[in-house]
Amino acid sequence: MPVTARRSGKYIRRRPMSKTVIEGIRKKISLLNYIVTFVVFVLLFLIVRFLYYEWNFIPNTSIVAMLSIIAFLSIIGLYLSNKVSKQASNEIADYSSKLNNMLNLTLDIREEKFGDILLEKILGHALAITDAQAGSIMLLNKDRLVFAYVKGIESKGLLGVSMPKTQGIAGWVVQKGESLIVNDAKQDDRFNPEIDRLTGYETRSVLCVPLKLSRGVIGVTELLNKNSNSFTQRDAEVITYFADQAAIAIDRTNFCADQKNFEIHLTDILLNAIDRSIEKRGHSKRVAKYSLIIADAMNMSEDEKKRLYTACLLHDIGFIHISLQDIKSRDDYKRHSQLAYEMLRPINFYTDIAPIVLHHHERCDGTGYPSGLKGQEIPMESRIIAIAEAFDVMVSKESYKCTGKLIYGDTTPLIFEFQDAIEELRKNAGTQFDPLLIDFFIKNITPEHVQ
């Protein structure tokens, strides 16, 4: 692998991780072939020469010398070929082990969803691979490199610190997009001593690799002070490959975080739009609160509870397209679940909750809407929301029985006492509601939850 010296440092052009190792193995195998070929040709030459002469004319001393030479060359050839073969086999085995280890590390970071934990894993693995004492991950933010994670150095006051993307060894790596080894940092004029003065850490050697995507460099991983000897080209090669995978993982995690942030803001916008109706103010959040009581009792996973919670918040989003004052019949009112489904389904991060919202007015006996589903045909989350919504309608002073008020002109909410609402739910278990979920709810709801 070609390396260009530059002052006290060396920069390494990005090449496939296996290039140097494979070339080294090939050279050793070629050397073994040369040795064996040489021995064979020498033996053939001696044998031919031996046969050329008549045995009777060859002195005994010459015969002994010839046989000794043949035996010596054979032994040396076999020894050297065996030694080189073992070295090649050991390197292949070692390299295979490193590849398997690298694969496991890559899978580990690719499965991580949380940005801070991902950075911790990336830097921890990088330090272990290179046997470095300390290191940092710096990410680009416009024209500056920001310390995003630090390990082995006093991080207090360093995290969040930024510097120009053209400054220091890290800046050089960002500009060139190439890995850099500096085994005598203080003698390299690219080294920035300000960070050492800030942390009190003494940097002796540095291996810095870019975190690189197809669109360009997004940051660097900087490893400091190898415990044994100096950083090598092999260290740089392995870490460069790992950094490529780490950059992909960081980019994916950032994308997911941005998407999550967008989802949260969009949910808030839609929820505020629902709450603009005085009759629906706070209803969705109360339904979410009551639904999570059932979810906790069922030991739902965090992902399942998150999906349920979002569905609760948006289960009445269809009313954005319906003016409550214009509802003249039950069919007008029933349209809201279908409208909500059609609003949510095209949005990627709402696709999985759209069916939950669509079916939250189904009944276990099949008389609900819009599809007349029965029992287990109804999504579990929809059955939960049906219980939570009915309970909120009965006990909340800020809610009401919508069909009664809007269709029959009753402007007075029908308020139940807590225990009366519980009895009403119990009475409708098996017909309107899932009896098992009703049991979970009744056993875990308390008057304090209604406050």
N, C-alpha and C positions, 0 to 999 in steps of 0.2 A: 504494500500500500504506500504510494508516494507521500512523503512528508516534507514540507518545506520549512526550513529553519528560519526563525525571525527573532533576532535578538536572543533573549534567554528562553523564548517560548517557541512552540511549534504549533502550527495549525493543521488540522486534518480534514482533507476534503471528504465529503460524504460519499461513502461507497457501501455496497452491501456488507452486512455484518460478517458474512462468512468468507469474504474475499481473502484476507490475510491468512486465516486458518487453513483454508483449502490450499492456498499457494504453498504454505509451509509443509503441509502433508505431502503435496505433490513433489516438492523438492526432495524430501526424505525418501520417498518411494523411488524417485529417479536415481538418487544416490545409491540406494540399495541395488537397483538394477545394474548400475555401472560397476559396483563392487563385484557382484556375482558374475557379470560378463567378463570382467577383467580376470577373475580367478579361473573361469572356464577356459579362456583363451590361453592363459599361461600354462595351464595343465595340458591342454591340447598340444601346445607348442612343445612342451617338454616330452610328451609321449611320442609325438612324431619324431622329434630329434632322437629320442631313445631308440625308436624302431629303425631309424636310419642307419644306425650303426649295428654292427653285429655284436651280439652279446659277448662273444669271446674276446673281442678286442677292447671291451670296456673294463677298465680296472675296477677292482672291488671298491676302492675308495670313492670313485666317481659314482658308482651305483648307489652307495650309501648316501653320498652328498645329494644326488638327484632325488632319491626317495625322501630324504629329510626336507629338502626344499618343497617338494610336492605336499608332504604332510603339513609343513609349517604354513604354506599358503592356504591350504584347505582349511586348517583350523582357524587362521586369522580371518579368512573370508566368511566362514560360518559364524564366527563370533561377531564380526562387524555387521553382517546381514541380520543376525538375530537381534543385536542391540538396536539397530536402526528400525527394524520392524516393530520392536516393543515400544520404542519412542513414538512411532507413527500411530500404533494402536492406542497408546495411552492418550495421545492428543485427540484422537478421534473420540475416544470414550469421554474425555473431559469436555470436549466441545459439545458432544451429544447431551451430556448432563447439563451444561450451561444453556443449551437451547431449550431443553425441557423446563428448566427453572425459569427461563425468560418467558416461555409460553404461559406458565402458571402465574407469573407476576403480571403479565399482560392481561390475562383473564380477570385477575383480581382487581386491577384498576378499572377495567372496562365495565365491571358490574357495579362500581360504586356510584351512588346517586348524589351524594352530598359533597359540595365543592371543597369545604375545609378538610373533611376526612380524606378526600381524594388527594389533595396536595400533601397531606401527612404521609399517606401510603407511598406516593411517588418518591418523595425525598427519602423516606426510610428505606425503600428498596434500593434506590440509587447509592446511598451510603453503604449498604450491605454489599452490593455488587462490587464496588470499587475499594472497600475497606478504608473509606475516608472518615475523618473525625467529625466533620461538620459540613454544613451546606445550606443553601437557600434556593428558593424558587422565586424568580422575579418575573412579573407579567407586564406586558406593555399596556400603557394607558395613554393613548395619543402619542405624545413625543417624550414620554417619561417611562422609566422602568420602576416598578413599585415592588417592594419586598412583600410577597404574599404569604410566604411560609419560611420559617427558619428553624434549623435543628442543630444542636451542638454548640450554638452561640447564644449568648445572652440576648434573647429576643425582645426584652422590654425596651421600648423606645425605637426598635428597629422595624417592626412590622408596620407597614403603611408608609415608611420612609421612601421617598422617590428620588431619582436622579435622572439627568438627561440621558436619552437612549444612545448617545454617542460617547458617553463617559465610561472610563474604566475598561477592564477586561470584558465584562458583560456587554458593554456598549460595542466593543470591537466585534464580539461574536454576533450581536444583533445586526450590525452593519454588513458583515461578511456572510452571515448565514452558515458559518462553519465552526466546527469544534476547535477548541484551543487548549493546549497543555502548556502550563507555565510552572516549571519545577523550582524556580527561584524567583518568587514574586517580587521581592524587594529590588531586584536588579532589572526588572522589566518596567519600562516607562509607561506602559498601559495600565499598570496596577494603581488603583486609587486607595491610598492609605487612610482616607477619611473614615471609612467604615470601621477599620481596626481601631482608630482612635475613639470612635463612638461606642464600640462594644467592649473594648479592652482585649479583644481576641487577636492573637498573632498569626497572620496568614503566611505560611511558608511556600506552599505549592497550591496550584489551582488547576482543576479540570472544569472547563465551562463548555456546555453544549447547548445549542439552540433548541427551543421548542418550536417546531416548524410544521406548518401546514402547506397545502398547495397554494394558498393565497399569500403566504409569507410567514415570517417569524412572529410568534405571539408572546415570546418571553424566552427566558434561559433558566437552566439548572446549573448552579455553580457549586462544585464540590471542593472542599478544602482539606489540605494536610493528610495525605495518604499515610496510614499507620506504618506500612512496610515499604521502604524504598521510595520510589517516585512513581507518579502516574505514568502509565505506558500507553502505547498506541492501542493495545488490546483493550485497555480500560475505556479509552475514548470510543473505540469502535462499538463495544457492547452498549455503553451508555447512550451513544448516538441512536442506536436502534431502539433502545428503551424509551428515549426521549421522544422519538417519532410517535410511538404508541401513546405515551403520556399526553402529548399535545392533542391527539385526537380525543382522548378521554376528557381532557380539560375543556375542549371546545364543545363537546357534547353536553357536559355538565352545565356549562354556561348557557347553552341554548335552552336546556331544560329549565334552568333557573329563570331565564327571561320569559319563557313560555308560561311558567308557573306564575310569575309576577303579572303577566298580561291576563292570565286566567283569573287571578284574584281581583284585579281591578275591574275586569269585565263583569265578574259576578257581583261585585259591589254596585256597579252601575245599574245592572238589571234589577238587583234587589231594591235599590233606591227608587227605581221606576215603579216597582210593585207597591212599595210603601207610600207612594204619593197618594194612593187611594186610602182615605181615612178608615174604610172598613177593613182593609188588609194590613194596616200598619202593625208591624211587629209579629204578624201571624206566622210568617215563614221561619223566623228565628225561634219562635216558641215550638213550632212543629219539629224543628231540628233538635231542640233540647230534649223534647219528649222521646223522639226517635232514638237518640243516642242512649237513653236509659235502657231501651230494649236491646240495642246493639251491644252495650256493655254486659248485660245479663247473658247474652248469647256468646260472649267471648269472640266477637267479630275481630278480624285483623284490622290493623290501622288503615290499610288501603281500602278495605271494605267500608269502614266507618267514614273515611274521607269521601268515598263515592256517595254513600247514603246522605251525609251532611250536605254535600253540594246539591243533590237531588231535592232535599227538603227545602233548601233556600230558593230553588227555582221551580218548585212544583206548580206554582200558580202564575208563572211568567206569561201564560197565554192571555191573562186578563189585560195585558198591555194593549192587545188588539180588540178588546171588548170594552165598551162603555157600560159600566154596571147599571146606569140609569136606563139604558136602552134594552136591557134584557126583558123580554116579554113572556118567555116560556122556559120550561125545563130544558128543551133542546138548545135554546140559545146559550144557556148557562153551561151545558155539557160540552160545548165546543172548545172550552178553554184548554182541556187536556190535549186535544188533537192539535190545536194551534201551538201550544207549548212544544210538543214533539217536533213539529215542523220547523220551529225556530231553532231548537237545540241540535237536531240531528246533523245539519251541515257543518257544525263547529267541531273541529277535531277533538278537543279536550272535553266536549260535552256529549260526544257520541254514545258513550257507555251509560250515561244517565238518562238519555232521551226515552228509552223504553220504560224506565222506572217512572218517569213523570207521566208518560202516556197512560199507564195503567193504575195510577194511584186511586182511582175511583171504581175499580173493579171490586166485586163482592165474591166471597168464597162460594156462595150458592149459585153464581153465574148470572145474577140479575143486575150486575153493575155495568159500567160503560168505560170505554167505547167499544170493547170487543166481546163482552160477555164471557170473559175467562172465568174458570172455576178453580178453586183450591190451589194446588201446586202449579197450575198453569200460570198463575199470577206471579211476577217476580217477587222475591222475598222482600226486597226493599220497598216495593209498592205496597205490600201488605202491612209493613211497619208504618209507612207514612199514613195509610188509611186510618190506623188506630190513633196515631198522634194527632192527626188533623181533627178527627171526630172529638177527641178529648178536649183539644183547645177550643173548638167551637162551643162545647158545652160549658166550660168553666171560665173562659176568659171574658172579662167585661169589655174588652176591646174587640171581641169577635162577635159572630152571630151565625145563625143558620141561614146561609145565603139564599137558598131556594125559598125559604119561608118569607124572608123580607122582600126579596126582589120580585117574586112571582105573586105572592098573596098580599103584599102591601103591609106586612107587619113590620113596623119600624122599631119595635122593642126587642132587643136581643133576648133569647131564651137562655137564662143562666141557671146552671145546675150547681148545687152544692157538691163538694168534692166527692163525698161518698155516694151521692146519687149518680154522679157521672160514672163512677166505677161500676155501680150496679147496672147502669145502662149498657156499658161495654160488655159486661159479663152476660147480660141477657141476649145480646146480639152475637156472641161467640158461636161460631159454627155456621152462621147464616151470612152476616155481613163481614165478620172479622175472623181471622185465623185464630182458633182457640188456643193453640200453643203460644202464639205471640201475645195474646190477651193475658195468658197466665204469667208470662215474663213481665209484662207491663204492670199488672196489678200487684205483683209481689214486690216490685221495686219502686213504684211511684209513691211519693209522700205528699202531704199538703204543702210542705216547704218548697217542693218543686214548682208549685203554682204561684208562689209569691212573686 
